[in-house]
Amino acid sequence: MSTIQNKKIVAKEYPLKDILSNNKYSIDYFQREYRWQKENIDQLIDDLYNAFRADYRPEHSTKDVANYATYFMGSIIVIAKDDATMSIIDGQQRVTSLTLLLIYLYHAMGVAKGAILQNMIFSDSYGEKSFNIQVPERKDCLDGLYNNNEYTPKETDEDSVRCMADRYNDIKENFPEDLQGQSLESFMYWVINNIVIVKIEAYSEENAYTIFETMNDRGLNLTNSDMLKGFILSKFQDDTKRTAINDQWKRDMHQLLSYGKDYDNAFFRVWMRSQFAETKRQSKAGSVDEDFEHIGVRFHSWFRDNYEKGRLKEAINGSMENFLDTNYRFFFNKYILLQEAMKDVIPGLEWVYYNQFRGISPYLASPMMLAGLKLSDSDDECKRKMNLVARFLDGFVVRRQINFRSYTASSIAYTMFNIIKSLRNKTYDEMLEVLRERVEDLDIDTGMKDLRLHGQNGPFIKYFLCRITAYIEEQSGMGNNFKRYMTNPECKPFEIEHIWSDHFDRHTDEFEHPEEFMRFRNKIGNLVLLPNGTNQSYNDMKEDEKITHYVKENLLAKSLCPQAYQNNPNFTSFVSSKHLDFKSYAHFDKSAIEQRCVLYSQIANNIWEL
């Protein structure tokens, strides 16, 4: 083959199955970080679901999927390596995320029907799995996800591995619950056959990076925010004003991008959805995209098509300059405040910080938190309103999870959109009334009786324990330690601790079968938080012996000991004022676990009641 032929660049469109089946991809060490956030994975699942549902009909067979529309997933840039792998220069975020989705579908479909996905996830050589993305640091995580449908990161794991485990949990929690049976099988075939990716094969690393820079650095692919800016600037005849707006716009986008890739576009989606979207697609076959969806995909064209219609026309009111100076500037500043509140606890916005850990998808939650703000609101009033909505959202999720109810974005999106509309132009008290009416009739007390730790809800159980532990300590004058328990900055990670050790033989007086014992052992009333290492050191102790050591731990664990109630007036006063059934235990048996379930329910009602 000639040198010229060796230097040929090949760009071709492939379905996902051809991209991944029996192919191996490596990633250069300097770009191995997997950085997708919850919002990215939620948006992907929602986009794929809506694209599939646009064509799906219950009477269709899997063969009919071949006639459904394709979904373009962008491009990847690769070069061939001597070891028969392909090195990904650009696109590993999407390939990794799609691999996580395939692993989820493999488990959801069951071993028999999911077998078709195996060679897209890994290949097998004499019983040893080799995954499609060959990054040594990720192997244990992928093994755990594929074999066990879960993975608990180790202390030594890199951030990318932790991020992969988190995003997989997001897929499990937010996967559309109506995709089951035939519709799930059709969706699986649609994903592997109708998602298309352009694979660009370069002949050298130098050439590959030249392609990458050409696609990303030369302005050939304008973002939605760039095109929105172009349309807005076209409405100004004065060059001086146009230049000033352009300069300020650049500074604003630079500030947004400091939070991460695509945050410039995310702001416009959140702002426009919160204030101007008047319609949303219903989640039923044959429904068409409406304002909410159009803003999510191409907000610049939606703005262009609607700037003389509806709520957007009212806001502009004939003056684009005034609109930018007031409406845009106001919501830009409040969006920045939201981002800061998600990074760290800000007084008055604590619930925004809590909300990010087990909350509703940001593409629904953020518009709702901005929906009730009015241009005339003071900064303090804006904080109160955003915090109120975040509190409602947190309680919405907790109530659903306690009662084993789904809160996938697809299942609640239409409900959340209607709440967004109902919050607009309301005072704080009016918003509170609206949200109280929207609190679902899901009883915390009833759900708590059966709430237990199982294979898929570990992250929620830890969050719940962190919240109630931090709450009782804060109410007892010990400060807010939620961040310490949840994110473990500068200390050992906190883990879920079973008060009962895993020894059925010690409980044969109360249980006839190990399964019954294990079910009770996993009840929420038998769980507390302890630092990693401490819980391991207590692993085989009898529960009554363990409890004596809890006196050195957080207040939720310490409350099992009599010392917690001695010379601790702040705690005992709090317990008395809230009528909480705290007590110490000399013997922690089955009835004690049931009593702790009631106590945890009382605490939860205090925290999440609006």
N, C-alpha and C positions, 0 to 999 in steps of 0.2 A: 504494500500500500504506500502511496506517495506521501511526502510530508504535508502537502496541501490537503490531501484527504484526511490525514490524521488531525488536522486543525479545524475540521468542520464542526460547527456548533449545531446540535440537533435539539429542536424544541418540538415536543409532541404531546398531545392531550391523551391522558389515560384515565380509565376508571380506577377507583381506589384499589380494587382487588389486584390490578396489574402493577400498581405502584408498590404494593406491599408483599404480594405473594412470592414467597421463596426469594426475596431480595434482602440484602443486608446493607444497612447504612451505618456509617461511622460519623462522628462529629468531632471536629478539631477541639482540642482541650480548651482553647481560649473562647469558645462560644458554646460550651456545653450546658450553660445554665438554662433550666426550664423555668419560665417566669410567668406563665399564664396565671391570672387571678380568677377568683370565683366569678366575677362579672363576665370574663371572657368565655369561660366554659358554659355558664348559664345562657349567654347569648347564642353560642354555637348550638346548644341543644334546642333552644327555642327556634332558631332559624331553620335547622334541619327538620324539626317537627312540623313547622308551618309549611315548609316547602313540600314535604311528603303529604300532609293532609290536604293540600290544594288539589291533589289528583286522586287520593285514596277514596274508595267507596267500599262499604262493608261487603258488597256482593262480588268484589273483585277477587280473583285468585292471585297467587304469587306471580304467575306468568304475565298478568296484566301490568305488573310493575315495569316491565321492559318498555312500556309505552309512556311512562311518566316522564315529566320534565327532568332534565339533569340539573345538578347544583354545582356551580363552579367554585372551587375551593382555592383558587389562586395558583401560584407556581412554586416549584422548588428548583434550586440550582444545585447540580451535583457534578462530581468528577469521578471517573473510574480509578480505583486503586489497584495496586499489583496483587493484593490478597483477595480479589474478586468482590470486594465491597465497594459501595459508592459513598463518597464523602459528601455530606450535606453542607453546602456553603450557606444556603438560605432556605428556610422552610421547616426547620426541625420542631418549632413550636407546634405547628399544625399537625405534623406527622406524629409527634408524641401524643398530642391530645386525641387524635383519631385512634391511635393504638389503645389508649385508655378506654375510649368508647367501645372499641371492638371487644376488649376483655370483658367489659360490663355486659355487652350483648351475648357473649359466649356463656356467661353464667345465667343470664336471664332466659336464654333459649333452652338451656339444659344441654347436657353433654352430647346427646344424640344429634339434635338439630344444630347445635352450636359448633359441631365438628368442622363445618365448612369454613369457619373462621380461623382455624388453628394455624394453617400455613401462612396466614396474613399476620399472625402475632409472633410465631416462632417456627423454626424448623427443628427437627429431631435427628440427632446423630447418635446412634447407639444408646438411646435413653437420655441423652443430655440435651436440654433445651438451649437453643441459641436464638435470642430475640432479634426482631427485625432492626431495632436500633441497638447497636453494639457499643454500649457505654458501660464499662465494668462497674462503676459506682451504682448503676441502676438495677443490676441483675437481681439482687435480693428483693428489691421492691417489686419488680415485675414478676418474679417467682411467687411472692406472697399474694399479689393481686390475682394472678392466673390460677394458682392452686387453691387459694383459700378465700378469694373474693374480698380480702382486706390485707392491709399492711400497717403495722405500727412502727413508725420510724425509730431508729436507735439514736443514742446520743451522738454517735460518730457519723451519722448520715449527713450528707451535704444538703444545702438548702433546696437544691433541685429535686432531690429525692423526697424531702418533706412536702414540697410543692406538688409533686406527682401524687402522693398519697392523699393530700387534701383535695386535689381536683377530682380524683377518683371518687372520694366520698361525696363531692358535690354532684357528680353524675348520678350516683346511687340515690341521693336525696331529691334531686330535681328532675329525674327522668319522668316523662309524661306517664301518669298512672293509667291512662286509657289505652296505652299500647300494650295489649296483651293478646295471647293466642294468635289468631290469624293476622291481626293488624301488626303485632310485633314481628312476626315472621316476614311479612311484606316489607316492613320498615328495615329489617336487617338486609334483605336483598336490595332494597333501594339504596342503602348506605354504601354497600360494596360495589354496586354496579352503576349507580346514578350520580354519585359524587365524583366529579372529575377534577384532575389536577394536571397542569402543564408541567412536564418534567423537562428542564433545560439541561442538557449534558454538555459540559465544556471539556476541552481537551487538556487543560492544565489549570493549576490553582491560580496562576496569574490571570489567565483568561477568565476564569470563573469569577474572581473578584472584580474584574473589569465590568463584567455583565452586571454583577450585583450593584456596583456603584452607579452604573448607567441607569439602572432601574430605580434607584433610590435617591441619588444625589443630584440629578440634573433637571429636576423639576418636570419630568415627562409625565409623571403620575400625580396629578394634583389631588390633595385630600378633599373631603367634603367641606371642611372648614375653609380651605383655600378658595373653593368655588363659591361658597357663601359670601366670603369677603369680596370676591370679584363682582357678584351681583349687587351687593350693598354699595360698593364704591361707584358702580355705574349710575346710581341714583343721585350722585353729587356732581354738580357742574363746576363748583369752585375748586380749583386745583389745590389751594392751600388747605381747605378742609379735607379734601380727599387724601392729601399727604399726611396730615395730622392723624386722621383715622387709621390709615394704613400703618403708620408707625406705632400707634397705641395697640392696634390689633396684633402686631408682631410681638410686642412685649407681653400681651395677655396670653398668647399661645405658648410663648416660651415658659411662662409661669405654669400653665397647665401641664405642659410636657415634663416639667420637673417632677411631677407625681408618677409619670410612667408613660409608656407608648400609648397613643390613641386617646389620651385624656382630653386633648383639644376637641376631638369629635364627641367624646362622651359628654362633655359639658353641654354642647348644643342639643344632643338628644334629650338629656335630662331636663334642661330648661324648657325646650319647646313642648315636650310631653307634659310637663307639670302645668304649663300655663295656657297652651294653645290647642292641644289635641282635643278634638270634640268627638271623635269616633274611634272604635277599635274593632278589629276582626273578632267575631265570635268563634269559639273553638268547636266548630262542627264542619263536617265535610262540605266542600263547595263554597265555603265562605271566602270572601275576597279581602285583600289587605285594605286597611283604612288608615286614618291619620297616624295612629300610634305606630303601626308597622312601617309606613312610608317614612316617618321621621327617623325610625331606627335604622333604615337602610340608606336613604338618600335625603337627609334633612335639608340639604341645600336646594334640591329641586322642589321639595315640599314647600319650603319658605317662598321660593319664587312663584309657585303656583297659587299660594294662599295669602300673599301679603296684602291683597285687596279683598280678603274674605274673612268672615267670622271674627273670632277673638283676636287673631293676629292683626287684622285691619283696625280693630278698636284700639289695640295697644299702640300701633304706629300713628294712628290719628293724623295722617297727612304729613308727618314730619319724621323722616328717617333719622335725622340728626338728634332730635329730642328722644326718640325711641332708644338710640344707642346710649345717650347720656343718662337715661333714667332706667328703663326696663332692663336692657342688656347689662348695664353696669351694676345695677342692684343685684341681679341674680348671679352675675359672675362672682361678685364678692361673697355671696352666700354659699355658692358652690365651693369656693376656695375654703371657706370656713368649715363646710362639711368634710372636706378632705383632711383638714387639720384635725378635726374631731375624731376621724377614723384612725388617725395615726397614734393619738395619745389622748388621755382623758383631759377634757377641757371643762372646767366648772360650768354647770348649766347645760352641758351637752353630753353628760355621762352616758345616756342611753344610746346616743349615736355610736359611741365607742363600743358598747356592749353588742349592738346590733350587727356588727360586722362578723362576729364569730359564728353565730348560728342563725343569722338573719335571713330574710327573704332576699332574693336576687337583687343586686344593686340597681339593675335596670328598671325594676319596679319600685324599690324602696326609695331611691334618691329622688325621683320625681314626686313621690308622695310627700317626702319631707320638705320639699320646696313649694308644694301646691298651695298651702294655706297662707303663704307670705304675701303681704300687701306692701306696695311701695311706700306707704305712709307708716309702716311699722318701724319702731325703734330697734336698735340692735338687740336690746334685752328681750323685746317682744318676739323677735325672730328666733332667738335661742329657745325661748319658752315653747314656741310653736313646733320647731324642729324636734326638740327633745320630747314633746308630747307624742308626736307621730312615731318617733323611734321607739318610745315606750309601748305604744299600741302594737307596733310591728313585732317587737320582742315578745310581748305577751301572746300575740297571735301564733307565733311559731312554737312557743313553749306549750301552750294549751294543746296544739295539734300533736306535738311530739309525745306529750304525756299520754294522750289518748290514742296513740298509734295511728294518727291521721296524716295524710300526705300534705305537703305544702309546695309541691313542684310548681315552677313558674307557669307552666302551661295550664295547670289545674286552677290556679288562683288569679291569673293575669286579668281576666275580664272583671272579676270582683274588685281587684286592686285599682283598676282603671276607673271604675265607677266611684270608688272612694276618693280618688284623686279629684275627680270632677266635683264631688260633693264638698270638698274642703276649700275650694277656691273662694276668695273674697269673704272669708269668715273671720270673726274675732276668735280669740283663744277659747272663750267659753262656748261659742257656737261649735268650734272644732271638737272640743271635749264631748259635747252632746252627740255630735255625729259619730265619733269614734266609739262612744259607749254603746250606741245603738248597733254598731257593727261588730262588737265583741261576740264571738261565736258562743253558742250555748254548749260549750264543752267543759264539763265539770272537772276541776282540778282534783277534788277529793276522790271522785270515783276513779279517775285515771291513775292516781297515785297508788291506789291499792294494788294495781297489777303492773305498775312500771318496774321494769327490771332491765339489767344489763344483758344485751345479746350481741351477736356478731356485727350488727350494722349500726347500732346507736351509741357506740362508745364515745365518739366526739360530743354528742349531745349530753350524755350522762356526765362527762367531765365538766362541760360548760355549766350544767345545772348545779353540780356540787360547788363549782367555783363561785357561782352567783349567790347561793344561799350561805356559803361560808363567809364570803366577803360582806354580805348584808348584815348578818348577826354581829360580826366584828365591828362594822361601821356604826351600827346602832348601839354598840356597847362602848363607844368612844375609842376604838382602836385604829381608826382610819380606814380608808378603802384599799384593801389588799387584792382586789380582783385581778389587776394586771400581773401581780406577782404569782398568783395561783394559776392563771390561764396561760401566760406567755413566758413565765419563768425567767425574766431578765436577771442575769448575774447570780443565778442560784440554781440548784438542782431542779429538774422538772418535777412537777407534782403529778402523781398518778392516782388512779382509782384504787382504793384499798378495800378489800373484803374484810369485815370484822371477823366473820367465821372463816377459818382456814378450810382448805379443800380436803376435809376428812369426814366422810360420811360415817365412818365407824364411831365417831364421837357423838353422833346424834341419832342413833338407832332407837332411842327412847321416844323420839318425836316423829321419825320418818321410817316408813317401811321400805322405800325404794330409793336408790341413789338419784334417780331422775327427779323425784319430788324434792329431795334435799337440795339438789343443784338449782332447781327453779327457785326455791326459797332463798338460797344463798345469794342469788343474783338480784333479789329485790332491792329497791332503792334504799330501804331502811337499814340495810346491812352494809351500806357503802359510805365511805368518807374519803377525804383526800390526804395523802401523805407524800413527802418528798421521795423521789426515786432513790432507792437504796435503803431508806428507812423501812418502806413497806416490804422490801425483800428480806430484810433482817428479821421481820416479824412473821415471815411467811408460814412457818409450821407451828407457831405458838397457839395454845388454846386461847379462845376469845377472851376469857376472863383475865388471863395473864396479859394479853395484848393491851386490854383497856387500861391497865395500870401504867403502861408506857405512853399512852396518848396524852397524859397530863402535860407533856412537853410540846405538844403539837398545836395546830390551829384550834380555834374555839369550837368548831363543830365536832371535831374528834374529842377534844378535851371535855366537852359537855357530857360525855359518858362517865366521867370520873367525878367523885364527890368534891374534889379540890376546886372544880370550876365554879362552885357555888359558895366558896368560902372567901371572904374578904374581896369580893368582886361586885361591889354595889352597882356599877354601871350595867353589868350583865344581868344581874338579878332584877334590877329595876326595869330593864327593857323586857325581860321575860314576863314579868308581872303585868306591865302596861299593855302588852300585846296578847296576853292570855295564851301563851305558848306552853305546850306540855313537855317542857324539858325536864329530864330527871337523870340521875346517875344510876348505874347498874352494877350490882355485885355479881349477878349472873345474867349473861346475855343469851336468852333463849329465843324460841320461835315467837312467843308473845312480845318479846322486846323488839324484834324486827318489825312486827305489825304496829307497835306503838311509835316507833321511829318513822314509819311510813306516814302515820297521821301527823306527826310533828312536822315532817318535811312538807306535807300538804298545807299545813297552817302557815309555814314560812312562805311558801310559794304564793299563797293567796295574798299575803301582806305585800309581797314584792310586785306582783303583776296585776293587781286589781286597779283599774282606772278610776 
